[in-house]
Amino acid sequence: MSAATELDPSASVLAFYATEFRRERERIKMTQREMAKRAWMAPSLLNKIESAKRLPTEELSKLADELFGTGDRFQRLWPLTIRYAFPSWFRPFAEFEEAAAIIRSFEVQVVPGLLQTERYARAILAPGRPDSKELEEEVSARLHRQRIFERKELPDFRAVLDENVLRRVWGGRDVMREQLERLIELARHPRFVIQVIPYESGGHAGAAGPFASLTLDEGRDVVYVDGFLRGQILAEPAHVKTAHRTHDLLAAEALSTTRSIDLIASVLKDL
């Protein structure tokens, strides 16, 4: 038996997608090679998708619904499968993020993932990822997280960035310019608060490293803390309280939103 036919569709959403995809393709008597040709992809890649070893793309999901006559079934399944591009320990946080009313973020090296442009995200994720398909899956997943800003009720986003985030050039000057322009655009939106701690402020309360916290309408608030090999999701009230207090201290130390925009614009001009 092939890996595809041995799949247990109840094992995961990804396995269910792969099983349903293969069944629908076989139902219309289309070979894997023919399907791959219609999808503009290598047959080997489609084989891995049908074996739940690779993630499907949003484009493939749209094509599948069109060819199989399945309405929007695969398009509705795709947002659930894309989570498998995240490490297993991050997936719960991504789910919490979708329900967050307030998102607080502190970064010292890179722009928060929810604010990244596609090219900037690719530059951030590329080092150490020689597999281009894996890289594209991770970029796609990161950009998909940003769809929370398309909700009818937008979450409040409060970011504090060390000036180093603006100064470190990822992906070249053009990529960085695009990213800084995006930051300025978002900083002017009423639901976004973006502040920068300038070098001249010296030390600050964020010496322990970057983190993000989510305030949820229902259930406990949670905190995500970056680590060397993996991040941690914390939900203990004491940890959440410490994260919120630290973010408040950082915001108090940072420039005002207007002056932060001015600093971002100044760095942009230098580029």
N, C-alpha and C positions, 0 to 999 in steps of 0.2 A: 504494500500500500504506500501511496505517496504521503508526504507530510500533510498535504491539504485534506486528503480523505480521512486521515486519522484525527483531525482536529475535533476537540470537544467544544461545540458552540456555547456551552454554558460556562466555560472556563473564564471567559472575559468578554468585554464588549468587542475587543479587537478580533477575537476568535469568532464571535457571532457574526461580525461584519464579513470576515473572510469567507465563512461558510455560506452565508446568504448570497454573497457575490458570486461564488463558484456555482451554486445551485441555479441562480438566475441565468448565468451565462450558459450553462449546460441546457437549461430549459428552452432557450431560444436557439439551441444547436449552433452556438458560436464557439469556435476553438479558441484556446488561450492565445495562440499566435494571431488570430484575426482580431481578437479583442485588444491585444497589445498594439497592433497596427492602428486601430481606430483611436487608441488613447495616446499615440505617439510616444510609446515607451518600449523598452526592450522586453521581450518575452520572459527573460530571466527575472526581471523586476516584478512583472505581474505575477509570476509564479510565487515569488516571495510574499507578495501581498495576499495571495490566496492561501498561503500557508501561515499567515499571521506573523511573518518574520520581518515585514516592512509595513510602514503605515501607508494607507491610501491617501491620495491628495484630494483636495476639494474639487478640482477639475474632473478627476476620475469619478467621483461620486455623482457629479452632475451628469456626466456622460452615461454612467450606469443607469440612472433613473430614466434617462431619455431612451436608451436602447432597450432596457428591460420593461419599460412601461410601468415602473413602480412608483409613480408619483414623485414624492420627495423623500422616500424611505432612506436611501443611502446618504442623501444630503443631511438628513436629520441625525443619522448615526455618526456622520463624520466628526462633528465637534466632540463627541465622546471618545472616538478612537484617537484623536490627535493628542489627547492627554498622555498617551503612551510614549510620546516623545520626551516627556518629562521623566526624571528619575522617580522611582516609586515613592520615595520619601517626600517628594515635592507635590505630588498629585493632590493630596488632601488640601494643601494650602491653595492651590489653583482653584479648587472647587469652592473653598471658603471665599476666595477673592470675588467670585461671581455674585455672591450674596452680600458683599460688604457695603455698608453705608458710609464708612469713613476709612480711608487708607492713608496710613502714615508711613513715610519712607525716609531712611537716611542712608546716603551713599558717600563713599570716600574715593572710589576709583572710576566708577562708570555711571552713566545715566541709568536711572531705574528702568527695569525691563518694560514696564507699562508705558514708558515715554519714549522708547527707542524707535528710530526709523529703521526701515528694513535693512538698509546698507550698513548702518551702524551696528545693528544686532548681528549681522553676518560677520562683521569684523571682530566683534567681541567673542563670538562663538567659534570662529574658525581655528584659532590656535589649538593644536592637539587633536583636531578632528580631520584626519586624512580622507575619511569616507565622505564624499561630497553629498551623497544621498542622505546620510545621517545628518549632516549639517543643514541641508534644506528642510528636513523634517523638524529640526529644533527651531530654526528660524520661523517656519510656518506656525509652530505651536506658540512661540513667543508673541508673534503678531496676533494670533487668535485670542490670546489673553486680553488684548487691548479692546476687544469688542464689548467689554463691559462699559466702555464709554459711549456706546451706541444705544444703551438702555434708555428707556423713557425717563426713569429716575436715575440720574447720574450719581455715582458716589462722589463724595468730597475727597480730593486727593491733596495731601499735604506733604511736600517733599522738602527736605533740607539736604543740600549738597555741599560737600567740601569743595573749595575752589579748584582743587586738583582734578575734579571731574571735568571741569571746563578746559583745563590746560592739557590734559593727556590726549594726544591725537590718536584716534583709532581709525584705521582704514584710509588714512590720507586726509589732506586738507579739505577736499571737496566733500567727503563724507562727513567730516566734522562740522563744516559750515552748515550743511543741511540739518544736522542734528541740533546745532545751537539755534538755528532759525525755528526749528520745531519747538524747542524749549521756550523761546520767547513767545511764540504763538499761543502755547498752552498756558504760560504764566499770565497772559492777559484774559484768560477765560475765568469767569466768576467762580467756577467750581474747583479751580486749581490754585493752590498756593505753593509757589516755588521760591525758596530762599537759598542764598549762598552764604557760606561762612568763608570770609576772605582770609588769605594767608596772614594778613596783619593782625588777625584776632589771636594768633598763637594757638595754644592748646584748647581743647574743648571736651565736652562730655561724651563725645563719640569715639574716644580712643580705643574702645573695645572692638570697634568694627561696625560694619553696616547691618541694618536690620529693617524689618517692615512689620507693622502691626495692623490688624483689621478689627474694626468695630462693626459688629453684626447686629442686625435688627433683632434677631432671635439667637439665643445660645451664647456661649462664652466667647469673648474676644480671644484672638490668637496672635502669636508673635512668630515671625520667621527670622532665624538668625543664620547668617552664612557661616560655613565652615570650610576647612581645607579640602576634605574629601566629600563631605555631604553637609547639608544644612540641617537645622533642627526646627521643629514646630513645637512651640510651647503654649500651654493654655492655663498654667497655674496662675491664679489671680495675682500672686506676688510678682511673678515674672511680667505679666501684662502691665501691672501698675508701674514697675520699674521702667519698662519700655516707654510708656506714655510720658512719664516724668522726664526721662532722658530726652525724648523728642521735644518736649516743652523747653528744656534747658537749651537744646541746640537751636531751636527756633528763636529763642530770646537772644542768643549770641550772634545769630545770623543777621545779614543785612535785611532791610525791609524789602517787600516784594518789588517796589519801584526801583530801589537801588540795586537789587539783585538783577533785575532786567537790564539795568544800565551796565552792570559788570559783564553780563553775558554778551551784550551788544559790543562792549569794548573788546572782549576776547575774539568775538566774531570778526570785528574789523581788523584785528591783528592777523587773522588768517587770510 
